[in-house]
Amino acid sequence: MRSMVFAEALLPEGWRRDVRVEVDADGRIATVTADAGAGRLIALPGMPDLHSHAFQRGMAGLTEHAGASDDSFWTWRALMYRFLEHLTPEDVESIATLAYAEMLEGGFTRVGEFHYLHHAADGTPHADRAEMAFRIAAAAQATGINLTLLPTFYAHGEIGGAPPAPGQRRFVNDLDGFAMLVEGSRRAIARLPGANLGLAPHSLRAATIEEIRAVAMMAQPGEPLHIHAAEQVREVEAAIRILGLPPIAALIEAGLLSDRWCLIHATHGTADELARVAQLGGVAGLCPVTESNLGDGIFPASGFRDVGGLFGVGTDSNVLISAAMELRTLEYSQRLGLRSRNVLAPRGGSTGRALWQAAVEGGSRALAAGPAGIAPGGWADLVLLDPAAPAFAARSGDRVLDSLVFAARDGAIREVWVRGTRVVADGVHPLRVDAERHVAAILARILAA
């Protein structure tokens, strides 16, 4: 049993001082005791990153050049297809290693890898269909981050079962091929501590209602289900035209949604749709930095909160990785849209704390990660802050979290522990520098092609 003592810790019931956390040999929290001895650092529960496409970290900053016509998600997607044509399995592992090291430095302790880059560049399955899943698992093991692997079913190019485009050939499986991929993905994580599996029909653009139902039936009890839904106006318009309903309503009408589902983005869900998602216990998977980068729109977070909706945050395209930045961007989007301040805080309460705790709870639910927060039975996944840091001077409790989310510079996180093991010390992950060097060499090769 390992013992850790903190000056302050944010527990599910609120802030407590002089907190002792006992961690068992498996990396789970055995006991939490307040007023149990003096510590130096401030402990927060680690943040789940509920939606990542790790390989896209390699193209960060390469799409910020205006095209000949108006740019949008769809023009960005075309550039992404061109980038991934050059990636080998070794490249994917190297880029994922960098992304996961940066996630840990940024306060994320579990990643939901929405994994759809399955095949070779010409669309041929690898000798082991789960080759790419094994690469993702290797990156998670090397960095120490908890992994929820979400193998993704992708069969079509647009809503209504249209054939896939050439740029999508590395993603595509039929249901039989996907079942083999799922079996291989289970092997990929079988010996990875802290890992679990979920399934992800990509979207109504890439899978029919019947295929989404078939994929959901492949999941074992308790495994989470994720899907992109209503990210783009064009997607919503196409669903109405072809299916007679917008995407979220179509999923509800088909009886597919439950508390096992996470709807990624849901940017253009209607108030009625989102109220129904909340009623069913589904989670909205928000990726505010990527949604801002792509110009997706603003998710109606305040309305969703008001009907009891759960949300978590993800880094999606991994253009810039930080838990605080995702939460700050989410709150700022609400302020810009509603011309108000402290929108997602309860009356008289801390915005930073409200955001952090809500995203820990929603992200843990979405990734089936077990008890949320610093509590017995949960993983000992901790983000530690130094109260002597300039950002936290003369502050404690909620003011520390407000400062972390809204006013702290990079490096404000001192240490990160995953399953009771320290993986970030003095703000730095030990693999990041080498990972940056490997990715730089990959980009030099690709950009010279």
C-alpha positions in Angstrom: 0.0 0.0 0.0 1.4 3.4 -1.1 0.5 6.5 0.9 0.3 10.1 -0.5 -0.5 13.2 1.5 -1.6 16.5 0.1 -2.1 20.0 1.5 -5.5 20.2 -0.3 -7.4 17.8 -2.5 -10.6 18.2 -4.5 -12.8 15.2 -3.5 -16.2 14.4 -5.0 -17.8 16.1 -1.9 -15.5 19.2 -2.2 -12.2 20.5 -1.0 -10.5 19.0 2.0 -7.2 19.8 3.7 -4.4 17.5 4.7 -5.7 14.6 2.7 -4.1 11.2 2.8 -4.7 8.8 -0.1 -3.8 5.2 0.2 -3.2 3.3 -3.1 -3.3 -0.4 -3.4 -0.9 -2.6 -5.5 -3.1 -2.4 -8.6 -3.1 1.4 -8.6 -6.6 1.9 -7.2 -7.5 4.2 -4.3 -8.1 2.2 -1.2 -8.9 5.0 1.3 -9.1 8.7 1.4 -8.8 10.5 4.8 -9.0 14.2 5.5 -7.1 16.0 8.3 -4.6 13.2 8.2 -1.2 15.0 8.0 0.5 17.9 6.3 1.4 17.7 2.6 2.8 20.3 0.2 1.0 19.9 -3.2 -2.6 20.3 -4.2 -4.4 17.3 -5.7 -7.0 17.3 -8.4 -8.6 14.2 -10.0 -7.1 13.4 -13.4 -9.1 14.5 -16.4 -10.4 12.0 -19.0 -9.8 12.9 -22.6 -12.8 11.3 -24.1 -12.1 11.8 -27.8 -8.8 11.7 -29.6 -7.5 11.0 -33.1 -3.9 10.7 -32.1 -2.4 10.6 -35.6 -3.8 14.1 -36.3 -1.3 15.6 -33.8 1.3 15.2 -36.6 -0.6 17.7 -38.8 -1.2 20.4 -36.2 -0.6 23.8 -37.7 -0.4 22.5 -41.3 -4.0 23.5 -42.2 -3.9 27.2 -41.2 -3.5 28.6 -44.8 -6.5 29.9 -46.6 -7.7 28.0 -49.7 -9.0 29.4 -53.0 -12.6 29.2 -51.7 -14.2 29.4 -48.2 -12.6 27.0 -45.8 -14.6 24.7 -43.6 -14.5 21.3 -41.9 -14.9 19.7 -45.3 -11.8 21.4 -46.8 -9.8 20.6 -43.7 -10.9 16.9 -44.0 -9.6 16.7 -47.6 -6.2 17.9 -46.3 -6.3 15.4 -43.5 -6.9 12.6 -46.0 -3.8 13.7 -48.0 -1.7 13.7 -44.8 -2.6 10.2 -43.6 -1.8 8.6 -46.9 1.9 8.9 -45.9 1.7 7.4 -42.4 3.2 4.0 -41.6 2.3 2.0 -38.5 5.6 3.1 -37.0 4.7 6.7 -37.7 1.3 6.3 -36.0 2.9 4.9 -32.9 5.5 7.7 -32.7 2.9 10.5 -33.2 0.5 8.8 -30.6 3.4 8.7 -28.1 4.0 12.4 -28.5 0.3 13.2 -28.2 -0.1 11.0 -25.1 2.9 12.5 -23.4 1.5 15.9 -24.0 -1.9 14.9 -22.7 -0.3 13.7 -19.5 1.6 17.0 -19.1 -1.7 18.8 -19.8 -3.7 17.1 -17.0 -5.3 14.2 -18.9 -4.9 10.8 -17.4 -7.0 8.6 -19.6 -7.6 8.9 -23.4 -10.5 7.6 -25.4 -8.8 6.8 -28.7 -11.5 7.0 -31.4 -9.4 4.8 -33.7 -10.3 4.7 -37.4 -7.0 4.5 -39.2 -7.0 0.8 -39.6 -5.4 -0.2 -43.0 -2.4 0.2 -45.2 -2.2 3.3 -47.5 -3.9 1.5 -50.4 -6.8 0.3 -48.1 -5.5 -3.3 -47.8 -5.9 -4.7 -44.3 -2.6 -5.4 -42.5 -1.7 -9.1 -41.9 -3.0 -8.6 -38.4 -6.1 -6.4 -38.9 -5.4 -4.9 -35.5 -1.9 -3.8 -36.3 -2.7 -0.1 -35.8 -4.6 -0.9 -32.6 -1.4 -2.6 -31.2 0.5 0.6 -32.2 -1.9 2.7 -30.2 -1.7 0.4 -27.2 2.1 0.5 -27.4 2.1 4.3 -27.2 -0.2 4.2 -24.2 1.9 1.7 -22.5 5.1 3.6 -23.1 3.7 6.9 -21.8 1.7 5.4 -19.0 -1.7 7.0 -19.9 -4.8 4.9 -19.3 -6.4 3.9 -22.6 -10.0 3.4 -23.6 -9.6 2.0 -27.2 -12.6 2.7 -29.4 -12.2 0.8 -32.7 -14.3 2.7 -35.2 -16.6 1.2 -37.8 -16.6 3.1 -41.1 -18.2 1.8 -44.2 -19.6 4.7 -46.3 -18.8 8.1 -47.6 -22.0 10.0 -46.8 -25.4 9.6 -45.1 -27.6 7.1 -46.9 -24.9 4.5 -47.6 -22.9 6.3 -50.3 -19.7 4.6 -51.4 -16.6 5.8 -49.5 -14.2 8.3 -51.2 -10.7 7.3 -52.1 -9.3 9.2 -49.1 -11.4 7.1 -46.7 -10.0 3.7 -47.9 -7.8 3.3 -44.8 -10.9 3.4 -42.6 -13.3 1.1 -44.3 -14.6 -2.3 -43.1 -17.6 -4.4 -43.6 -19.3 -5.8 -40.5 -17.4 -9.1 -40.7 -14.1 -7.4 -41.1 -14.9 -5.1 -38.2 -15.8 -8.0 -36.0 -12.3 -9.4 -36.6 -10.8 -6.0 -35.9 -12.7 -5.8 -32.6 -11.3 -9.2 -31.6 -7.8 -8.1 -32.5 -8.3 -4.8 -30.5 -9.2 -6.9 -27.4 -5.9 -8.7 -27.8 -4.1 -5.4 -28.2 -5.1 -4.2 -24.8 -5.4 -7.5 -23.0 -2.2 -7.0 -21.0 -2.3 -3.2 -20.8 -2.9 -2.0 -17.2 -5.9 0.3 -16.8 -7.1 -0.3 -20.4 -10.7 -1.0 -21.5 -12.5 -1.3 -24.8 -15.5 0.5 -26.3 -17.0 0.5 -29.8 -17.5 3.5 -32.1 -19.7 3.5 -35.2 -18.1 6.6 -36.7 -21.2 8.6 -37.7 -24.4 8.5 -39.7 -22.2 9.6 -42.6 -20.1 6.4 -42.3 -22.6 3.9 -41.1 -26.3 3.2 -41.6 -28.8 2.9 -38.7 -28.8 -0.9 -39.3 -25.0 -1.1 -39.2 -24.9 1.1 -36.0 -27.2 -1.3 -34.4 -25.1 -4.3 -35.4 -21.9 -2.6 -34.1 -23.6 -1.9 -30.8 -24.6 -5.5 -30.4 -20.9 -6.5 -30.7 -20.1 -4.6 -27.5 -19.8 -6.5 -24.3 -21.9 -5.5 -21.3 -20.7 -2.2 -19.8 -18.5 -1.3 -22.8 -19.1 2.3 -23.9 -20.4 3.3 -27.4 -19.3 6.5 -29.1 -20.5 8.2 -32.3 -20.0 11.6 -34.0 -23.4 13.3 -34.3 -24.6 16.7 -35.6 -21.1 18.3 -35.8 -21.8 20.1 -39.0 -24.8 22.0 -40.5 -24.3 20.2 -43.8 -24.4 16.8 -42.0 -27.7 17.8 -40.3 -29.2 19.0 -43.6 -28.2 15.8 -45.4 -29.8 13.7 -42.6 -33.1 15.6 -42.8 -33.1 15.3 -46.6 -32.2 11.6 -46.7 -33.5 10.1 -43.4 -36.3 12.6 -42.7 -34.7 13.4 -39.3 -31.6 15.2 -38.1 -28.8 12.8 -36.8 -29.5 12.8 -33.1 -33.2 12.5 -33.6 -32.6 9.6 -36.0 -30.5 7.8 -33.4 -33.2 8.4 -30.7 -36.0 7.3 -33.1 -34.1 4.0 -33.8 -34.0 3.3 -30.0 -30.2 3.3 -30.0 -29.2 5.8 -27.3 -28.8 5.0 -23.6 -26.4 5.8 -20.8 -23.7 3.8 -22.6 -23.5 6.3 -25.4 -21.3 9.4 -25.9 -22.4 11.8 -28.7 -19.2 13.5 -30.0 -19.7 17.2 -30.7 -23.5 17.3 -30.9 -22.9 20.9 -31.8 -26.1 21.4 -33.8 -28.4 19.3 -31.7 -31.8 20.9 -30.9 -33.0 21.7 -27.4 -35.5 18.8 -27.6 -32.9 16.3 -28.9 -30.4 17.3 -26.2 -33.0 17.1 -23.5 -33.8 13.6 -24.5 -30.1 12.7 -24.5 -29.8 14.0 -21.0 -32.9 12.0 -20.0 -31.4 8.8 -21.4 -28.1 9.5 -19.5 -26.0 10.0 -22.6 -22.8 12.1 -22.5 -22.0 15.0 -24.8 -18.4 14.6 -25.9 -17.2 18.2 -26.4 -13.9 19.1 -28.1 -14.0 22.9 -27.8 -10.4 23.7 -29.1 -10.9 21.5 -32.3 -14.5 22.8 -32.7 -13.2 26.3 -32.6 -10.3 25.5 -35.0 -12.7 23.9 -37.5 -15.4 26.5 -37.2 -18.0 23.9 -36.2 -20.2 26.2 -34.1 -21.0 26.6 -30.4 -22.6 23.7 -28.5 -25.5 24.9 -26.3 -23.8 23.8 -23.1 -25.7 26.0 -20.7 -29.0 24.7 -21.9 -27.8 21.1 -21.8 -26.6 21.7 -18.2 -29.9 23.1 -17.2 -31.7 19.9 -18.2 -29.2 17.7 -16.3 -27.0 16.8 -19.2 -23.5 15.3 -18.7 -20.5 16.4 -20.7 -16.9 15.6 -20.9 -14.1 17.1 -23.0 -11.7 15.7 -25.6 -8.8 16.9 -27.7 -10.0 15.4 -31.0 -7.6 16.7 -33.7 -4.9 17.4 -30.9 -4.0 20.7 -32.5 -3.0 21.9 -29.0 -3.3 19.7 -25.9 -4.4 21.0 -22.5 -7.3 20.0 -20.2 -7.5 23.6 -18.9 -7.6 25.0 -22.4 -10.5 22.8 -23.4 -12.5 23.9 -20.4 -11.5 27.5 -20.9 -12.5 27.4 -24.5 -15.8 25.8 -23.7 -16.7 28.5 -21.1 -15.5 31.3 -23.4 -17.6 30.0 -26.3 -20.7 30.3 -24.0 -19.7 33.8 -23.0 -19.3 34.9 -26.6 -22.6 33.3 -27.7 -24.6 34.6 -24.7 -22.7 37.8 -24.0 -22.5 36.8 -20.3 -19.8 35.7 -17.8 -19.4 32.6 -15.6 -22.0 30.9 -17.7 -21.3 27.3 -16.6 -20.9 28.0 -12.9 -23.7 27.5 -10.4 -25.0 30.7 -8.8 -22.4 31.9 -6.4 -20.0 29.1 -7.4 -16.6 28.7 -9.0 -16.5 28.3 -12.8 -13.2 26.5 -12.8 -14.4 23.9 -10.2 -17.8 23.4 -11.9 -16.1 22.8 -15.3 -13.4 20.4 -13.9 -15.7 18.3 -11.8 -18.4 18.1 -14.5 -15.8 17.0 -17.2 -14.3 14.4 -14.8 -17.7 13.0 -14.1 -18.9 13.0 -17.7 -15.6 11.8 -19.1 -15.4 8.9 -16.6 -19.0 7.9 -17.6 -18.3 8.1 -21.3 -15.1 6.0 -21.0 -16.5 3.5 -18.5 -13.5 4.3 -16.3 -15.1 3.5 -13.0 -15.7 5.8 -10.0 -15.0 9.4 -10.9 -12.7 11.6 -8.9 -10.4 10.9 -5.9 -12.5 8.3 -4.2 -12.1 4.7 -3.0 -12.3 2.1 -5.8 -11.2 4.6 -8.5 -7.9 4.7 -10.2 -5.2 6.8 -8.4 -5.1 9.2 -11.3 -4.0 12.6 -9.9 -3.0 16.0 -11.2 -0.8 17.9 -8.7 -0.3 21.6 -8.5 2.4 23.5 -6.5 0.8 26.2 -4.3 4.1 28.1 -4.5 3.7 28.6 -8.3 3.0 32.3 -9.3 -0.4 31.3 -10.8 -1.6 30.1 -7.4 0.0 32.7 -5.1 -2.1 33.3 -2.0 -4.9 31.1 -3.3 -6.6 27.9 -2.1 -9.6 25.8 -3.0 -11.8 27.1 -5.8 -9.5 30.0 -6.5 -6.7 27.6 -7.4 -9.0 25.9 -10.0 -10.2 29.2 -11.4 -6.6 30.2 -11.8 -5.6 26.9 -13.4 -8.4 27.1 -16.0 -8.4 30.8 -16.8 -5.0 32.3 -15.8 -2.2 29.8 -15.6 0.5 29.5 -18.2 1.8 26.2 -19.6 3.7 24.2 -17.0 1.3 25.0 -14.1 0.8 21.3 -13.5 3.7 20.1 -11.4 3.2 16.3 -11.3 0.8 13.7 -12.8 0.2 10.3 -11.4 -1.6 7.4 -13.2 -2.6 4.3 -11.3 -0.4 5.5 -8.4 2.7 5.9 -10.5 4.3 9.3 -11.3 4.4 9.8 -15.0 5.1 13.6 -15.1 7.7 15.3 -12.8 8.4 19.0 -12.7 5.9 19.5 -15.5 7.7 17.2 -18.0 7.0 13.8 -19.4 10.3 11.8 -19.7 9.4 10.7 -23.3 8.3 14.0 -24.8 11.7 15.3 -26.0 12.5 12.0 -27.8 9.0 11.8 -29.2 9.2 15.3 -30.6 12.4 14.4 -32.4 10.8 11.3 -33.9 7.8 13.2 -35.1 10.0 16.0 -36.5 11.7 13.4 -38.7 8.4 11.9 -39.8 7.1 15.4 -40.8 10.4 16.2 -42.7 9.8 13.1 -44.8 6.1 13.7 -45.4 6.4 17.4 -46.2 9.3 16.7 -48.6 7.2 14.1 -50.5 
